[in-house]
Amino acid sequence: MASNAGAEVALDRTSGHPLHGQVAQALRREIHGRSLAAGTVLPSESALCRQFGVARSVVRQALAALVAEGLIRREPGRAPTVAPPVEHRRLVQRSTGLFEQFASTGTTLQTSVLRLAPEAPPPEVATFFGSDDTLVLERLRGVDGEPLAFVRTWLPRARLSGLTAEHLQDASLHRTLVQQFGLHPGRGRNRIRAVGADPVLADALSVSVGSPLLMLEGQGYDQHGQPLEWFTTWHRGEKLVFDVDVTPAGERVHPALPDSAKSAVPPSVVATPPADAASLADVEATLQAALEALRQLRERGGGC
């Protein structure tokens, strides 16, 4: 089905931005804003020339840029169409981190360390660790130069003497903990929530303020049952899908968490059900709750 776009679009011919870049940006906004949905056939080059008031060479440069970004598809003899959005997948009930999960699929996950410093944590995090002597680690993770997730992790400072930002640049935190400190991530609990991007997250993830994000929060223990990490990861909801493996009812998934962990975990949408409730209905209810919250955020105007 062809796009309904046809109204003439005024370009700023006095700015320093090239016309083909402005045309590409206008089409990019329509694609990201869902005005041009996946599979939509774009107007012909001549129609786009009339719409933007530019020469055919300008339109062709703009379309070439969108093809390179993977936003549209062009095949010989066919009109260009809007490409399906790229979705990355994450198994939320695994203790392995995002880096390892992406590496297993051949996807390179880039990591920039934004902050690593001693800092007293929020009360619930201090309760989890039994101390306020913690490090806060903030990272931005992306694929092909596009931001995908913002991660804030609290770590026990006394057990990680010598940890530096250089250890974690474009690297796995969990692998570093194993190789540098002999600490192997073990059991824990993860929760999913749908939230709106605040100004800090919106700037970091290149989305609009209020855009819907999928937030994964969890606590993890090491191989000795000692608290190892408390993390919160905000993911761009249109870029990442959470997968949950389903286990038959009655089959144990995880050992029971220590009482100290249970008291530190606030009520929320739980992505990994307790061992006595790991049925298909429980998993579906969990994901439906997160998706409904995400839908409500979108309806309140949080476009991506």
N, C-alpha and C positions, 0 to 999 in steps of 0.2 A: 504494500500500500504506500503510495507516495506521500511525502510530507505535505501538510497544509501550509507550510511556510511559503509566503509569496509577497507579503507586504514589503515595500522597499525599506531597506535598513540604511540609515545614515552613518557613514564612516567619518572619523575625524581626520581630515586630510591635512590639518595643520600640525598634528602631533608628530613626534619622531618615530612612531611605530609604523612599520611598513603596512601597506594595505592588505597584503596577503595574510599577515599575522592577525590583523583585525577581523578579517573574514573567518579565519580559522578559529579565533577566540569566540566569535558570535555563534558559530556552529557547535563549538565545544560546550558552550553554556547550555545550548538546547539539548545536547546529548546528556550532559551531567544532570540537568534539571528534568530529564525524562520527557521533555516536549517531543524529542525524537527518540522513540523507544527502539530497543534492539530489533533488527530486522526491517526497520523502516527504509524504504527506498528514497534516497535523496533526490531533490530536484535536479534536472539536467544542468549541464554546465551553462547553457545559454540562459536558463531560468535564474540560476544563481548570479550570472552576470547582470541581469536586469534587476534582481532583488537588491544587490549591493552597489550597482552602478559602477562596475569595474570591468576591466578587460578579461578575456578568457585566460590569459596567462596568469593573472592574479588568482583566479579561481582554482586553476590547476595547481599552483603552488600551495594554496591553502588546503586543498584536498590531499595533496602528497604529504603534508605535515600530519594530517589526521590519520592517514594510513600508517605512517611511521610510528605514531603513538598507539596504534591498535584500536582506535576509536571507530574507524570505518573500514570496510572491505571493498576492494575493487578487483573484479575479475574480467578478463578480456571478453568483450561483447556484451557485458552486463552493466547496468547502472550501479553506482556505489550504494552500499547499504550500511546502516549502523550496525557495528559489531556487538555481539553479546558482551556484557561486562566481564572482565577477568575476575574470577573468584578464587581466592586461596582458601585452603581448608586446614582446620586445626582440630585435633582430637583433644577435647577438654578434660577427659578423665585420665590422661596419661601424665606421669610425673616428668617425662621428657619435655624440655622446653621447646619454644617456637623454632629456635635455630636448628635443633636436631631434626625436628619434624619436617621443616622445609628442606634441609639437606638430604633427607631420605627420598625426596621426590625430585631431586636434581635442581631445586630452586635455590639461588643464592640470596640469602637474607643479609642486607647491609645493616650494620648497627653503629650508631653514633652515640658516644657517651656524653651526655649533657652535664651531668653532675655526679660526683662521688665524694661525699663529705660526711664527717661525724655530725649527727643531729639527733636530738631527742625525738622519739616517735610520738604519734597520737596514743592516747591511753590504752585503746584496745590492742595496739601493737606491742606496747610495753608489757601488757598483761600476758600476751602470747609468749614473749621472750623471757619474761620474769625479770626484765631489766630495761632501763632506758638508755643503755650504752650501745647505741646502734649506728650503723652507716646507712645513709640514704643514697640509692643509686637510681638515676634517671637516664633512660635511653630512648632514642628514636630509632625505630626499625622500619625498613622499607625494602621494596623490590624494584629494580631498574630505576632507581632514583626517585621513586614515588613513595611518600610516607604511607605506612600501613598501620603502625601501632606505636603508642607512647606507653612506656613501661616505667613504673615507680616501684622499686624493691627496697625493703628494709632487711638488713643483714646484721648478725651479731658481731659487733666490732672486735671484741676480745679474741674471737676465734679466727679472724681474718687479717691478722697483722701482716702488712706488706702488700695488700691488695691495691692495685693502681688502675686508673682508667685505661692505661695502655694494655693491660691484660684483657680488657673487655671490648676494645675497639674491633668491630667486625668479627666478633668471637662469641662463643657460647658461655654464658655465666655458669651453667651446670658443669660444662667440661672443665672450666677453669677451677671450679671448686674441687673437682675430683683430682685434677692433675697437680694443682699448686698446694692444696690443703688436705687432700685425702678425705674430703667430705662428699659422700655419695647421697644425692637426693633420694628420698624414699617416699613413704606414704604422705598423704595430705588430703586437703579438700578444696575443691574449686566451686565458685558460684558465678552465675551469669546474671547481669542486669543490663537493661537498655537505659541509656542516659543521654542527655543533651550535652553537646560540646560547650564548655565554658570558653572564655576568650583565650586562655593559655593553651588549651587543647586544640581549639580551632586554628590558632596560629601554627602550632607545631605540626598538625596533620593536614594543613592546607584545605580546611573545610570552613563553612560558614558557622558563626556562633549559633548554637541551638541545633546543629545538625545531629542526627541520631548516631550514637556510637554504641558498640557492644562492649561492655566492660566485664572483664574476667578478673575476679579477685580470688586469692587463695593463700593458704598457708602450707608450708612443707617442712618435713622433718628429715634428719639425716639417717644414716644406717644404724645409729645408736639410739634413735628415738628422741634426739634433742632438736629443739626448734632451729630451723636453718634459714627460712625465708618467709617473708610476708610480702606478697606482690599484688599490684593492681595494674592491669593492662587495658588500655582503651583502644579498641580496634575500629577502623573505618567500616561501618556496617555494610556498605555496598561492595567492599573489597574482600571480605573474609567470611567464610561459612564455618560454623562450629559443628563438628561431627561427634556423635555419642554412640559408642558401641553398646548394644543391648545384650544383657545377660539374663537368662531365664530366672524367674522368681525362685528364691530359695538358695540360689548359688551365691556364695560369698564373693564380693568384689574387693573389699578392703578390710583389714582388721579394724576394730573399733578405734576411734581416735581417743587420745588421752583426755581426761576430764578437763585439763587446763586448756586444751585446744577448743573443746566444745564451748566453754564459757567465754572464749575470746571471739568466737564466730558470731556475728550479728545475724538476725533472721534475714533471709533473702531467697532469691531463686537459686536452688542448689543444682549444679550441673551433674555432680556425681552422687546418686542417691545412696543412702545408708545400705549396708549389706542386706538387711531384711526387707528392702523395698525396691530392689533393682529389677522391676518388671517393665514391660513395654509401656504400660499405661503411665507409670511414674515418669519415664523418660519423655513420653509425649507431652505430659502435663507440664514438665519443666520447660521444654522448648516452646510450647505454645504460650506460656506465660511471658517468656522473654520476647517472642515475636509479637505478641499483642502489645507489650510495652513499647517496642520499636515502632509498631504501626501507629500508636497514639502520638508518639513524638513526631513522626512524619506528618500526620494530619495537623499538628500544631504549627506546621510551617518550617520544620527543620530539614530543608532540602539539602542534598549533598552536591 
